[in-house]
Amino acid sequence: MTEAKKTVKAAKPAKKAAPAKKAVAQKVETPVVKANLSNATYATGKRKDSIARVYLTPGKGAIIINDKPADKYFRRAVLQMIIAQPFGITKRESAYDIYAIVMGGGLSGQAGAVKHGISKALEKAEPDLRKILKEAGFLTRDSRVVERKHYGRHKARRSTQFSKR
C-alpha cells in the first residue's frame, strides 16, 4: 500500500507556471527635459516650512517644479494662479522658463515659496521690476509659521476643558 501511495504522489503534475501578467496601461506624460541652468538667475523663496530653489532662464514660459510640469504638480487652479501672479503683474508671461525644486511643508506653502522665489529671481534678472514687485508685496517673505505646542495645553492655544464642579 505504501508503494501505491508513492506512485500516486509521483503521478501528481508539477506546479503550473505563473500566468503571464496582463499588460498594464501606463500613463503617458509629457517628457520633462532639465533646462540648461548654467546661465540661469537663481533665487530662494520661503513660505511656512517650504523652501523653493528657483532657476529663471529666458524661454517660452514653461514652469517645471520637481521635474513635473506646474499643472501636474499643483493640480488646484488656485495654486497655479499663485505661481503665475509675478508674471501677470510684470507682464512677462512667456518671457522666462522656470525650473524649481521645492521641499518641505504642504502644497499651499510650496506654491507660496515658488511665488516668492520667482519674484526674487525676476528682480535679479530685471532690476527695473523691483518697484512693481515690491508694491504688490511679492518680495517680502511671509514670516507666519505654525505656533508651537505649549506645555500644559492640548495644542498651541487649546487648553483643558474647565469644569465648575
Backbone as a ProteinNet text record, in pm:
[ID]
protein_1_A
[PRIMARY]
MTEAKKTVKAAKPAKKAAPAKKAVAQKVETPVVKANLSNATYATGKRKDSIARVYLTPGKGAIIINDKPADKYFRRAVLQMIIAQPFGITKRESAYDIYAIVMGGGLSGQAGAVKHGISKALEKAEPDLRKILKEAGFLTRDSRVVERKHYGRHKARRSTQFSKR
[TERTIARY]
81.3	0	86.3	195.5	283.7	341.8	367.4	420.4	316	189.2	82.6	72.8	88.1	82.8	200.7	315.9	433.2	410.7	350.1	327.1	225.1	126.3	25.6	92.4	181.3	249.9	338.1	400.3	487.3	405.4	281.6	199	140.9	153.4	98.4	170.2	95.2	158.9	241.7	341.6	427.3	347.2	397.9	327.5	315.5	200.7	177.2	260	300.4	375	280.5	334.5	252	195	67.8	8.2	78.5	85.1	152.1	75.7	150.1	85.3	27.1	-89.7	-154.6	-79.8	-77.9	-10.3	-89.1	-20	-83.9	-69.8	-181.5	-176.6	-100.9	4.2	84.8	41.9	49.2	12	118.2	72.7	164.3	176.3	295.1	317.5	408.6	397.3	483.3	626.4	721.2	859.7	911.1	981.5	1036.3	1186.8	1236.4	1379.4	1434.7	1540.7	1601.7	1661.8	1639.2	1689.1	1838.7	1903.1	2043.9	2051.7	2098.4	2095	2225.9	2315.2	2444.9	2432.4	2338.1	2322.3	2192	2138.4	2010.6	2028.3	1921.6	1916.5	1857.6	1927.2	1887.3	1832.6	1727.4	1673.3	1608.6	1602.1	1539.8	1413.1	1304.1	1178.6	1137.6	1075	1031.8	890	816.5	681.7	648.2	605.2	578.5	700.9	686.7	800.8	860.3	815.7	860	974.5	1065.8	1177.8	1183.4	1190.8	1195.8	1323.9	1394.4	1510.5	1463.3	1468.1	1409.8	1519.5	1517.5	1610.2	1529.3	1564.8	1493	1581.4	1533.2	1608.8	1519.9	1578.2	1497	1435	1308.1	1240.8	1102.1	1012.7	878.7	769.1	802.6	701.4	674.9	762.1	743.1	781	698.7	726.2	736.2	853	877.4	910.9	835.6	854.6	880.4	993.7	1032.4	1020.1	1071.4	1072.7	934	833.8	699	650.6	565.1	504.4	420.6	410.1	341.5	196.6	127.8	-12.7	-28.8	74.7	69.5	107.6	200.4	245.3	141.7	96.7	-9.3	-136.6	-220	-340.1	-452.9	-454.5	-559.9	-533.8	-639.5	-627.3	-578.1	-616.7	-575.3	-422.9	-363.3	-218.3	-146.4	-204.1	-145.7	-153	-262.3	-275.3	-173.5	-147.6	-49	88.1	125.4	255.9	266	155.9	157.2	148.4	118.4	99.5	219	343.5	454.6	467.8	437.6	444.8	331.4	212.8	97.2	114	166.3	180.4	292.6	393.7	505.4	491.7	384.9	358.7	475.8	522.4	631.9	588.9	463.4	408.3	489.9	535.6	606	750.9	808.5	946	1049.2	1009.5	1105.7	1054.6	1149.3	1120.5	1162.6	1088.3	1116.2	1145.7	1254	1283.7	1297.4	1209.6	1208	1219	1288.8	1299.3	1241.5	1133.5	1062.9	1063.5	1082.1	1075.5	1017	957.8	903.4	763.4	687.7	554.9	452.9	340.1	232.3	227.8	126.7	118.2	97.4	17.8	-7.8	120.1	193.6	320.2	421.8	422.4	515.6	483.7	354.7	316.8	360.2	342.5	386.7	537.5	610.2	756.4	803.8	738.9	775.7	745.8	631.5	595.4	699.5	741.3	843	975.4	1013.7	1137.8	1134.1	1020.8	1006.8	1018.5	955.1	960	1102.4	1175	1313.2	1402.9	1378.9	1459	1428.7	1300.6	1264.9	1332	1337.2	1400.3	1550.5	1614.7	1757.8	1781.9	1694.8	1712.3	1685.8	1580.3	1544.7	1523.2	1625.1	1612	1502.7	1461.5	1355.9	1221.1	1202.5	1075.1	1061	1166.4	1164.9	1048.1	1023.6	917.9	780.9	753.1	623.5	605.3	709.4	701.3	693.7	764.1	764.3	628	566.7	434.5	329	343.4	248.8	273.7	391.1	422.2	480.6	530.9	582.8	726.9	799.4	938.9	953.3	847.9	851.7	823.2	907.4	889.7	777.8	677.4	566.9	617.7	643.9	712.8	618.6	489.1	395.8	421.2	440.2	458.9	368.1	353	265.9	324.1	238.4	282.8	308.8	411.7	448.7	347.7	343.2	259	320.5	235	283.3	256	341.7	332.3	201.3	133.9	10.6	-112.3	-97.2	-210.1	-219.8	-338.2	-356.8	-285.4	-297.3	-231.5	-164.8	-142.6	-75.2	-160.7	-290.5	-378.9	-484.3	-517.4	-627.4	-586.7	-664.7	-634.5	-732.8	-713.2	-801.5	-940	-1041.3	-1179	-1198.7	-1263.7	-1288.8	-1414.1	-1406.9	-1522.1	-1552	-1671.9	-1708.8	-1724.5	-1773.4	-1794	-1717.6
-118	0	125.3	120.9	236.5	261.7	153	170.7	235.9	204.4	263	413	448.6	590.6	664.3	599.8	663.1	687.7	590.1	607.9	718.3	729.6	835.2	971.1	978.9	1104.8	1141.4	1045.8	1071.6	1113	1067.6	1097	1238.7	1309	1444.5	1534.6	1618.2	1707.8	1814.8	1862.3	1966.8	2096.6	2188.6	2316.5	2386.5	2449.1	2521.6	2650.1	2688.4	2813.9	2929.5	3034	3150	3209.7	3250	3306.8	3437.9	3462.9	3584.6	3706.5	3804.7	3925.1	4003.5	4060.4	4139.6	4271.1	4318.5	4446.5	4557.9	4635.8	4745.1	4870.9	4936.5	5060.2	5165.1	5217.8	5317.4	5456	5548.3	5685.4	5748	5819.7	5889.3	6032.5	6068.4	6203.2	6276.9	6406.8	6486.4	6474.8	6453.6	6439.7	6572.1	6564	6682.6	6681.1	6788.1	6799.7	6905.1	6870.7	6967.7	7080.6	7200.2	7317	7333	7403	7435.6	7548.7	7517.7	7612.7	7688.5	7678.7	7744.6	7897.2	7949.7	8094.7	8140.8	8062	8092.6	8190	8264.6	8351	8268.6	8266.1	8180.1	8264.3	8214.9	8279.9	8173.8	8204.3	8114.9	8180.3	8104.2	8153.6	8067.8	8131.7	8058.2	8097.9	8000.9	8023.2	7909.4	7940.4	7841	7750.6	7620.8	7529.3	7491.3	7555.7	7520.2	7608.9	7549	7621.1	7584.9	7688	7666.4	7726.6	7644.5	7693.9	7714.1	7837.5	7873.1	7917.9	7860.2	7897.5	7959.9	8081.5	8156.4	8168.5	8119.1	8127.5	8188.4	8261	8312	8194.8	8207.2	8095.6	8131.7	8032.3	8047.8	8042.4	8036.5	8037.1	7901.9	7804.6	7671.9	7677.9	7617.2	7611.8	7465.5	7425.6	7287.8	7288.2	7209.4	7203	7058	7032.8	6897.2	6798.9	6835.4	6753.2	6721.1	6802.3	6785.4	6921.1	6920.8	7048.4	7104.9	7236.4	7301.7	7256.8	7235	7194.4	7050.8	6968.9	6833.1	6832.3	6919.7	6922.3	6991.1	7109.4	7181.6	7166	7070.9	7041.2	7141.8	7203.9	7301.2	7430.9	7485.7	7607.5	7725.6	7730.7	7840.4	7842.3	7726.3	7718.4	7755.7	7720	7758.6	7909.4	7971.9	8116.3	8186.7	8130.1	8188.7	8192.6	8085	8078.7	8179.7	8200.7	8288.2	8436.4	8471.6	8611.8	8702.4	8664	8754.6	8783.2	8684.7	8705.7	8795.2	8776.2	8855.7	9002.5	9030.9	9170.2	9242.4	9168.2	9228.8	9215.2	9146.5	9123.5	9051.6	8943.7	8862.8	8715.1	8689.2	8552.7	8453.4	8493.3	8397.7	8438.4	8513.5	8560.5	8468.8	8394.6	8314.9	8173.3	8080.2	7944.2	7934.1	7855.2	7837	7690.5	7666	7532.3	7546.3	7480.9	7497.3	7362.9	7363.6	7246.8	7289.5	7223.2	7262.2	7146.5	7176.2	7072.5	7130.3	7042.9	7081	7138.1	7125.2	7184.4	7116.2	7183.4	7131.6	7203.9	7172.7	7229.1	7380.3	7429.9	7574	7649.9	7601.3	7664.3	7654.8	7542.4	7525.5	7622.9	7642.7	7738.5	7879.5	7914.8	8045.7	8061.9	7954.3	7958.4	7975.8	7907.1	7920.3	8061.9	8116.8	8254	8352.7	8336	8423.5	8410.1	8287	8264.2	8322.3	8307.3	8363.4	8515.8	8576.3	8722.2	8770.9	8702.5	8742.8	8722.2	8614.2	8588.1	8691	8728.4	8831.4	8963.9	8994.1	9118.6	9116.6	9002	8991	9002.1	8938.5	8939.6	9078.3	9144.3	9278	9369.3	9442.9	9530.3	9636.9	9669.1	9768.7	9720.5	9589.3	9534.3	9540	9582	9581	9661.2	9779.7	9866.8	9799.8	9740.7	9675.1	9557.7	9473.3	9354.9	9394.8	9500.5	9544.6	9600.4	9679	9734.5	9625.4	9518.3	9406.3	9320.1	9338	9261.4	9124.5	9102.6	8970.9	8948.7	9054.4	9038.8	9020.4	9050	9035.5	8891.4	8834.2	8696	8692.4	8609.1	8593.7	8506.9	8569.4	8500.1	8425.1	8419.4	8349	8198.4	8138.2	7993.8	7941.5	7812	7749.8	7771.3	7812.2	7832.9	7697.3	7692.4	7566.3	7528.5	7398.8	7349.5	7390.9	7436.2	7482.1	7377.7	7379.7	7284.2	7305.2	7194	7200.1	7229.4	7235.9	7261.4	7148.8	7136.6	7032.2	7066.9	7192.6	7242.1	7373.7	7459	7585.4	7674.7	7682.5	7769.3	7693.1	7574	7497.4	7445.8	7484.4	7437.1	7326.2	7270.8	7163.7	7221.3	7135	7179.8	7218.5	7329.4	7378.9	7313.1	7266.1	7205.2	7281.6	7333.6	7412.6	7324.4	7202.1	7111.1	6982.6
0	0	0	65.9	68.8	-69.8	-145.6	-280.2	-370.5	-351.5	-432.3	-404.7	-277.1	-242.3	-305.3	-306.3	-365.6	-513.5	-580.4	-723	-747.3	-659.2	-673.7	-655	-554.3	-529.9	-648.7	-706.9	-821.3	-942.6	-949.5	-1065.4	-1061.3	-948.2	-939.4	-1037.9	-1104.4	-1201.9	-1130	-1199.1	-1142.8	-1132.9	-1053.1	-1035.7	-1169.3	-1187.4	-1311	-1310.1	-1426	-1437.6	-1408.4	-1350.5	-1316.9	-1445	-1440.5	-1561.4	-1597.3	-1725.3	-1772.2	-1722	-1674.6	-1622.9	-1739.1	-1712.6	-1815.4	-1831.2	-1950	-1976.2	-1908.8	-1826.8	-1755.1	-1839.5	-1858.1	-1935.7	-1855.6	-1913.3	-1844.4	-1888.2	-1792	-1821.2	-1910.3	-2007.2	-2096.4	-2046.8	-2004.3	-1954.8	-2051.4	-2046	-2132.4	-2082.9	-2173.1	-2128.9	-2074.1	-1962.5	-1898.8	-1919.8	-1976.3	-2002.2	-1907.8	-1835.4	-1746.1	-1828.5	-1782	-1853.8	-1829.8	-1921.4	-1904.3	-1801.5	-1682.6	-1572.4	-1555.4	-1653.2	-1638.3	-1642.8	-1721.3	-1729.1	-1665.1	-1572	-1509.9	-1394.1	-1366.3	-1249.2	-1136.2	-1021.8	-910.3	-796.4	-731.7	-612.1	-524.4	-396.3	-298.9	-245	-242.8	-187.5	-70	31.1	150.2	187.3	242.1	292.4	386.1	508.3	612.1	627.8	607.5	620.5	485.2	379.7	244.6	198.3	125.4	66.6	-81.7	-167	-311.5	-367.3	-444.3	-518.9	-662	-708.7	-837.8	-933.5	-1054	-1160.9	-1273.7	-1312.7	-1415	-1538.8	-1651.9	-1777	-1885	-1979.8	-2090.6	-2166.8	-2201.6	-2268.5	-2315.3	-2310.1	-2365.8	-2260.2	-2132.8	-2028	-1964.7	-1985	-1924.5	-1776.7	-1692.4	-1548.7	-1508.5	-1459.1	-1418.2	-1269.4	-1193	-1048.6	-1010.7	-946.9	-907	-1023.4	-1139.2	-1260.8	-1315.3	-1281.2	-1334.6	-1384.8	-1486.3	-1526.8	-1411.4	-1404.7	-1292.6	-1280.5	-1392.8	-1384.6	-1336.3	-1346.1	-1291.7	-1143.5	-1104	-964	-876.1	-917.9	-846.7	-927.3	-888.8	-966.1	-939.6	-822.5	-791.5	-867.4	-925.2	-1005.5	-922.5	-795.3	-707.8	-692.8	-675.7	-659.8	-788.8	-903	-1031.6	-1051.1	-1003.5	-1012.5	-923.1	-805.7	-713.5	-779.7	-845.7	-911	-1025.7	-1097	-1214.7	-1180.6	-1055.5	-1018.2	-1050.2	-1018.3	-1050.7	-1200.5	-1284.5	-1428.4	-1476.4	-1419.1	-1459.9	-1427.2	-1309.1	-1266.2	-1340.7	-1385.2	-1457.5	-1609.9	-1653.7	-1797	-1865.2	-1802.7	-1856.9	-1864.7	-1906.7	-1905	-1986.6	-2103.1	-2189	-2214.9	-2123.8	-2144.2	-2079.5	-1976.6	-1900	-1877.2	-1865.9	-1821.6	-1675.5	-1599.1	-1456.8	-1430.4	-1359.6	-1309.4	-1158.3	-1082	-936.6	-867.2	-754.2	-667.1	-532.6	-490.5	-368.9	-272	-144.5	-41.6	86.5	164.9	294.2	284.7	393.6	402	313.9	298	215.1	81.7	2.5	-131.5	-129.1	-36.8	-29.9	4	101.7	138.2	26.3	-45	-156.3	-269.7	-297.3	-401.8	-362.3	-235.6	-188.3	-196.2	-167.3	-174.3	-318.7	-412.7	-553.7	-601.6	-560.8	-597.9	-546.1	-422.1	-362.7	-437.2	-470.9	-544	-684.4	-753.5	-888	-882.4	-784	-770.2	-747.4	-659.9	-632.9	-754.6	-828.9	-948.4	-1058.3	-1073.2	-1170.2	-1136.4	-1007.1	-963.7	-994	-975.5	-1007.2	-1157.5	-1236.9	-1382.1	-1440.7	-1390.2	-1438	-1317.2	-1275.6	-1158	-1171.7	-1294.9	-1315.2	-1260.3	-1246.8	-1200	-1047.9	-978.3	-831.8	-775.4	-829.9	-777.3	-788.7	-904	-926.3	-829.9	-818.6	-732	-585	-546.6	-406.5	-367.2	-457.1	-428.5	-413.9	-490.8	-482.3	-358.4	-295.6	-174.6	-202.2	-324.2	-361.1	-316.5	-284.1	-243.7	-93.1	-18.6	126.3	163.8	248.7	292.8	396.5	373.2	468.1	582.5	697.3	805.8	898.9	866.8	955.9	950.7	1066.1	1076.2	1185.8	1194.4	1293.8	1432.9	1525.6	1663.2	1728.6	1811.2	1874.5	1981.9	2013.5	2121.4	2253.7	2347	2475.9	2584	2685.1	2795.2	2870.8	2905.5	2982.9	2899.3	2768.6	2680.1	2576.6	2516	2415.6	2285.5	2244.8	2123.5	2158.1	2061.3	2089.4	2179.5	2152.6	2231.3	2309.3	2265.6	2324.5	2461.9	2564.1	2699.1	2737.7	2856.5	2902.1	2932.5	2926.4	2948.4	3094.7	3116.6	3251.7	3306.9	3432.5	3497.4	3625.7	3634.7	3752.8	3875.7	3860	3974.4	3957.6
[MASK]
+++++++++++++++++++++++++++++++++++++++++++++++++++++++++++++++++++++++++++++++++++++++++++++++++++++++++++++++++++++++++++++++++++++++++++++++++++++++++++++++++++++

